Each structure stands twice: as C-alpha cells, then as structure tokens.
C-alpha cells in the first residue's frame, strides 16, 4: 500500500518546479551539508531514484511514504530500514508497515552507489529524504531543497510505530493530534495527504468504507471499487488512491474528496464538514498553492528530531548497524 498517515522564498516555475530556499534548521541541517565532503551525492541519488521510478511508476509514492513512516517514529533517522535482530525490534515487521511499506531495495541501491564515491559519508536518513524529493519530481510533482546532515540511528522502535503512525481508520481529530505531536499543523497534514494523488491501497483498508452505504461516499464510486474488492475476499487487491490521474502528481486528489470519492476513511475525513474542508477546497482550486505547501511541509517533516553532530552513526548498509 502506498498511503501515508504522512522556508523560505518559493518560486513556482512554468514546469511546476518549486525551489525552496530555506535556512538551516535548529538541528544544524543544511542543503549544502555535503558540498565539500561528497559533492556528487545528490546527483548520484537522483540518478538512482529516477531509474527506479522509471522501472515502476508506483515506486514514487512508495518512497514518499517510506520517508514519512521513518520520520514519524523517533524522528528522521532511517530506523525504518533496520532489519530485525536479537537487539533490534524492527519497524518493518509491525502492523502499520508489514506487507505494506516498500522501496527498501531502492534506498539500498542508492546507498551502494553513493558508497562507491564517498564511503561512510552520506547517511541513509539523508538518502531517504532526498529520495522522497526526487521521487516527487520524477512524476511531475514539486521539488525542494532538502536539509541534510542527519545521521542514522542504531536502534529501531517497532512498538512506537504501532502508536505514532496514524491509522487509516482514524477520524479527523485523531489525525490532527497525531501530526501536531510531530510539530506539524492541520494544513501540513492536508498538504502531505495530497501525496495520495499517487499510489495504491489494499482492499482490506477501504472495504468497510465502500460497503458502508454511507452519506460520505459517492454511490457510483463505491460500486466501481467493489468490483476489485469483494466483501469477504481479496484483502490484498489494490486500488488507486486517485482514480483519475493515479500516476501523476497533481491536485485531483482534492477534487476527488469534494466529490466524496476519497478511497480511505482518512482521505474523506479531510472534507466531511470539519475544520479542514476549507484547505481541501483551496487546494482543489489552486494547484500551485498545494504544490508549494507540499514542498514546505515535506521540509518540516524532514526536520523532525534528526540525529546530528556526534549522535547516531553513518551506516554503510542501511538495513544493519555497522
């Protein structure tokens, strides 16, 4: 599944590229962190990510979501990439992530390429952040200057993933609280949810919604979705989160919500008579505002509790401690 339960001056070019020029965060992160120690790092990562997305367009959504699921559990420290060991409780194997989060091999491939030119310099946490940006740009979405200088954790916290990652069945107030706990506003939450313009979700996560006969779902949309999601089978069957332009990064996701065609409960609650209705409506009318806000919110999310300085390590393989 590819859903998420994720300052500077902004110039939006004709090609919908957003350049965000921001000052270093309080954690001493900076877009120029590797300018002297590994000047070709970003180009190398971008090439690797573009190749992966070219092979499978869906991977763009997966990489954005992977960064989100990393940052919401003990900060943006690549803890989500660690495999299970006797001393590490992997986040990969817990319910919000198991058989759901994907793209690990793409990050490892990018890491291998970076290690060839700058061994032991660039963190897996930074590669995750850069990969999310490059994945967005690769499918026509915004780009932004990624703050860099994160270091990698030596631990993972599967138990925290269970509590801190929002459930796809959450109501609006629960979602707002979950994002507020990470320093993100309701507007950030709606902007980041807009990444559901890409990707797919598994049947068991939206089955109750499409069979509810509720007033918050378009009847024709529900009927169409039932064809690939039977009431008592097909749990892993996939459906696009944005059925209109599922492989393009645009604002159709918000237009869908206004037509009661949100696939997940956590999509539709953003436009259901609550406090975020006006934001959804604004983004549906103003795609450039959405793209700009999305970039800014990704920067804010990427600054959640990073390990810097002497904290953490630089892993040589992202799935294991050195």
C-alpha positions as CSV (number, residue, x, y, z in Angstrom):
1,X,0.0,0.0,0.0
2,X,1.2,3.5,-0.8
3,X,-0.8,5.7,1.5
4,X,0.5,7.8,4.2
5,X,-0.6,8.7,7.6
6,X,2.4,11.2,6.5
7,X,11.1,28.3,4.5
8,X,11.8,30.5,2.7
9,X,11.0,32.0,-0.6
10,X,9.1,30.0,-3.1
11,X,9.3,30.3,-6.9
12,X,6.9,28.1,-8.9
13,X,8.2,27.8,-12.5
14,X,6.1,27.1,-15.6
15,X,7.1,23.5,-15.3
16,X,5.7,23.3,-11.8
17,X,9.2,23.0,-10.2
18,X,9.3,24.5,-6.8
19,X,12.6,25.8,-5.5
20,X,12.5,26.3,-1.8
21,X,15.4,28.3,-0.4
22,X,15.5,27.8,3.3
23,X,17.8,28.5,6.2
24,X,19.3,25.6,8.2
25,X,17.1,24.2,10.9
26,X,17.7,24.4,14.6
27,X,19.3,20.9,14.3
28,X,22.1,22.3,12.0
29,X,20.8,20.7,8.9
30,X,21.7,22.4,5.7
31,X,21.1,21.8,2.0
32,X,24.8,22.2,1.4
33,X,25.9,19.8,4.1
34,X,27.8,17.5,1.6
35,X,29.1,20.2,-0.8
36,X,32.7,19.6,0.2
37,X,32.6,16.0,1.6
38,X,30.6,14.4,-1.2
39,X,29.7,17.0,-3.9
40,X,28.2,14.4,-6.3
41,X,26.0,12.8,-3.7
42,X,22.7,14.4,-4.7
43,X,23.3,13.8,-8.4
44,X,24.1,10.2,-7.7
45,X,21.0,9.7,-5.6
46,X,18.8,11.4,-8.2
47,X,20.0,9.2,-11.0
48,X,19.3,6.0,-8.9
49,X,15.8,7.2,-7.9
50,X,14.9,8.2,-11.4
51,X,15.9,4.8,-12.7
52,X,13.8,3.1,-10.0
53,X,10.7,5.2,-10.8
54,X,11.2,4.7,-14.5
55,X,11.0,1.0,-13.9
56,X,7.9,1.2,-11.7
57,X,5.9,4.5,-11.6
58,X,4.2,3.4,-8.3
59,X,7.6,3.5,-6.6
60,X,7.4,7.3,-6.4
61,X,4.5,7.0,-3.9
62,X,6.3,4.3,-2.0
63,X,9.4,6.3,-1.5
64,X,7.5,9.4,-0.3
65,X,5.6,7.2,2.2
66,X,8.8,5.5,3.3
67,X,10.3,8.8,4.4
68,X,7.0,9.7,6.2
69,X,6.9,6.4,8.1
70,X,10.6,6.9,9.1
71,X,10.1,10.4,10.4
72,X,7.0,9.7,12.5
73,X,8.9,7.0,14.5
74,X,11.7,8.5,16.7
75,X,12.4,11.1,14.0
76,X,14.0,11.1,10.6
77,X,16.8,8.6,11.4
78,X,16.4,5.7,9.0
79,X,15.2,3.5,11.8
80,X,12.6,2.1,9.5
81,X,15.3,0.5,7.3
82,X,16.8,-1.7,10.0
83,X,16.2,-5.4,9.9
84,X,15.1,-7.5,12.9
85,X,18.0,-8.7,15.1
86,X,18.1,-10.1,18.7
87,X,18.8,-6.5,19.8
88,X,16.7,-4.5,17.3
89,X,12.9,-4.5,17.2
90,X,12.4,-3.8,13.5
91,X,9.8,-1.3,12.4
92,X,9.4,-3.3,9.2
93,X,7.5,-6.1,10.8
94,X,4.9,-4.3,12.8
95,X,1.3,-3.8,11.7
96,X,1.5,-0.4,10.1
97,X,4.4,-1.4,7.9
98,X,4.4,-5.2,7.4
99,X,3.4,-6.2,3.9
100,X,2.7,-2.6,3.2
101,X,5.7,-0.2,3.3
102,X,8.0,-0.8,0.3
103,X,11.0,0.6,-1.5
104,X,13.7,-0.6,0.8
105,X,15.7,-2.1,-2.0
106,X,15.6,1.2,-3.9
107,X,17.2,3.0,-1.0
108,X,19.8,0.3,-0.6
109,X,20.7,0.6,-4.3
110,X,21.1,4.4,-4.0
111,X,23.2,3.9,-0.9
112,X,25.5,1.5,-2.7
113,X,26.1,4.0,-5.5
114,X,26.9,6.8,-3.0
115,X,29.2,4.5,-1.1
116,X,31.2,3.9,-4.3
117,X,32.1,7.6,-4.5
118,X,32.1,8.7,-0.8
119,X,32.3,5.7,1.5
120,X,31.0,6.3,5.0
121,X,29.9,9.9,4.4
122,X,26.2,10.1,3.4
123,X,23.6,8.8,5.9
124,X,20.7,6.5,5.0
125,X,18.4,9.0,6.7
126,X,19.5,11.7,4.2
127,X,19.1,9.4,1.3
128,X,15.5,8.7,2.4
129,X,14.8,12.4,2.5
130,X,16.4,13.1,-0.9
131,X,14.7,10.1,-2.4
132,X,11.3,11.4,-1.4
133,X,12.1,14.7,-3.1
134,X,13.5,13.1,-6.2
135,X,10.5,10.7,-6.5
136,X,8.1,13.6,-6.4
137,X,10.0,15.5,-9.1
138,X,10.2,12.3,-11.2
139,X,6.4,12.1,-11.6
140,X,5.8,15.8,-12.2
141,X,5.5,16.9,-8.6
142,X,7.3,19.6,-6.7
143,X,11.0,19.7,-5.9
144,X,12.5,21.4,-2.8
145,X,15.9,22.0,-1.2
146,X,16.4,19.1,1.2
147,X,18.0,19.9,4.5
148,X,20.9,17.5,5.0
149,X,23.2,16.4,7.8
150,X,21.0,13.7,9.5
151,X,22.8,10.7,11.0
152,X,21.5,7.2,11.3
153,X,20.1,5.5,14.4
154,X,21.5,2.4,16.0
155,X,18.0,1.3,17.1
156,X,14.5,0.9,15.8
157,X,11.3,1.0,17.8
158,X,8.6,-1.2,16.4
159,X,6.3,-0.6,19.4
160,X,6.4,3.2,18.7
161,X,5.5,2.6,15.0
162,X,2.3,1.0,16.3
163,X,1.3,4.1,18.3
164,X,2.7,7.1,16.4
165,X,1.8,6.2,12.8
166,X,-1.8,7.3,12.1
167,X,-4.3,4.5,11.4
168,X,-6.1,4.5,8.0
169,X,-9.3,4.4,10.1
170,X,-8.6,7.5,12.1
171,X,-11.1,10.3,12.5
172,X,-10.1,14.0,11.8
173,X,-9.3,15.0,15.4
174,X,-7.1,11.9,15.8
175,X,-5.2,12.8,12.6
176,X,-4.8,16.4,13.6
177,X,-3.4,15.3,17.0
178,X,-1.0,12.8,15.5
179,X,0.5,15.4,13.3
180,X,0.5,18.1,16.0
181,X,2.5,15.7,18.2
182,X,5.3,15.8,15.5
183,X,5.1,19.6,15.2
184,X,3.0,19.6,12.0
185,X,-0.1,21.7,11.6
186,X,-3.5,20.7,10.2
187,X,-2.5,22.5,7.0
188,X,0.7,20.4,6.9
189,X,-1.4,17.3,7.3
190,X,-3.7,18.1,4.5
191,X,-0.8,19.1,2.2
192,X,1.1,15.9,3.0
193,X,-2.1,13.8,2.5
194,X,-2.1,15.2,-1.0
195,X,0.7,12.7,-1.8
196,X,-2.3,10.3,-2.1
197,X,-2.5,11.7,-5.6
198,X,-0.1,8.8,-6.2
199,X,0.0,5.2,-5.2
200,X,-2.4,2.4,-4.3
201,X,-4.1,0.9,-1.2
202,X,-5.1,-2.6,-0.3
203,X,-8.7,-3.7,-0.3
204,X,-8.9,-4.5,3.4
205,X,-8.1,-0.9,4.3
206,X,-11.0,0.6,2.4
207,X,-13.5,-2.4,2.3
208,X,-15.7,-1.0,5.2
209,X,-15.9,2.4,3.5
210,X,-17.1,1.1,0.1
211,X,-19.7,-1.3,1.7
212,X,-20.9,1.2,4.3
213,X,-23.7,2.8,2.1
214,X,-22.7,6.0,4.0
215,X,-23.5,9.5,3.0
216,X,-19.9,10.4,2.8
217,X,-19.1,8.3,-0.3
218,X,-20.4,8.6,-3.8
219,X,-22.5,5.6,-4.7
220,X,-21.1,5.1,-8.2
221,X,-17.5,5.3,-6.9
222,X,-18.3,2.7,-4.2
223,X,-19.8,0.4,-6.7
224,X,-16.8,0.6,-9.0
225,X,-14.4,-0.1,-6.2
226,X,-16.4,-3.1,-5.0
227,X,-15.6,-4.9,-8.3
228,X,-12.0,-5.3,-7.3
229,X,-12.6,-5.6,-3.6
230,X,-15.1,-8.3,-2.7
231,X,-16.8,-8.1,0.7
232,X,-15.2,-11.3,2.1
233,X,-12.0,-11.9,0.0
234,X,-9.2,-10.2,-1.9
235,X,-7.7,-8.4,1.0
236,X,-4.5,-7.5,-0.9
237,X,-6.2,-6.4,-4.1
238,X,-5.0,-2.9,-5.0
239,X,-6.9,0.2,-6.0
240,X,-5.5,3.6,-6.9
241,X,-5.8,6.3,-4.2
242,X,-6.5,8.8,-7.0
243,X,-8.6,7.0,-9.7
244,X,-8.5,10.0,-12.1
245,X,-4.7,10.5,-12.6
246,X,-3.1,7.8,-10.5
247,X,0.4,8.2,-11.8
248,X,0.7,12.0,-11.9
249,X,1.4,14.3,-9.0
250,X,-1.4,16.9,-9.2
251,X,-4.4,18.2,-7.2
252,X,-7.0,15.8,-8.4
253,X,-6.9,14.0,-5.0
254,X,-8.6,17.1,-3.5
255,X,-11.1,17.4,-6.3
256,X,-12.0,13.7,-5.6
257,X,-12.6,14.4,-1.9
258,X,-15.0,17.2,-2.8
259,X,-16.9,14.6,-4.9
260,X,-17.0,12.2,-1.9
261,X,-14.5,9.9,-3.8
262,X,-11.8,9.5,-1.2
263,X,-10.7,5.9,-1.1
264,X,-9.7,5.7,2.6
265,X,-11.6,7.0,5.6
266,X,-8.6,9.1,6.4
267,X,-8.8,10.7,3.0
268,X,-12.5,11.6,3.1
269,X,-12.5,12.9,6.7
270,X,-10.4,15.8,5.4
271,X,-13.5,17.0,3.6
272,X,-16.5,16.0,5.7
273,X,-17.9,19.1,7.3
274,X,-14.9,19.6,9.6
275,X,-12.1,22.2,10.1
276,X,-10.0,21.1,7.1
277,X,-12.8,21.5,4.5
278,X,-11.6,25.0,3.5
279,X,-8.0,23.7,2.9
280,X,-9.2,20.9,0.7
281,X,-11.3,23.4,-1.2
282,X,-8.4,25.8,-1.6
283,X,-6.0,23.1,-2.9
284,X,-8.7,21.8,-5.4
285,X,-8.9,25.3,-6.9
286,X,-5.2,26.3,-6.6
287,X,-2.8,23.6,-7.7
288,X,0.2,25.8,-7.3
289,X,-0.7,26.6,-3.7
290,X,-0.9,22.9,-3.0
291,X,2.4,22.1,-4.6
292,X,4.1,24.9,-2.8
293,X,2.6,23.9,0.6
294,X,3.5,20.3,-0.1
295,X,7.2,21.1,-0.5
296,X,7.3,23.3,2.6
297,X,5.5,20.6,4.6
298,X,7.9,17.9,3.4
299,X,10.8,20.1,4.6
300,X,9.1,20.5,8.0
301,X,8.5,16.7,8.3
302,X,12.1,16.0,7.3
303,X,13.3,18.2,10.2
304,X,11.6,16.0,12.9
305,X,14.1,15.0,15.6
306,X,17.1,14.4,13.4
307,X,20.3,12.9,14.9
308,X,23.2,15.3,14.2
309,X,26.7,16.0,15.2
310,X,28.1,13.1,17.2
311,X,24.7,11.4,17.7
312,X,24.0,8.3,15.7
313,X,26.2,6.8,13.0
314,X,26.6,6.7,9.2
315,X,25.6,3.2,8.3
316,X,27.4,1.5,5.4
317,X,24.4,-0.7,4.7
318,X,21.0,0.8,5.5
319,X,19.4,-2.4,6.9
320,X,22.1,-3.1,9.5
321,X,24.3,-1.5,12.1
322,X,28.0,-1.2,11.1
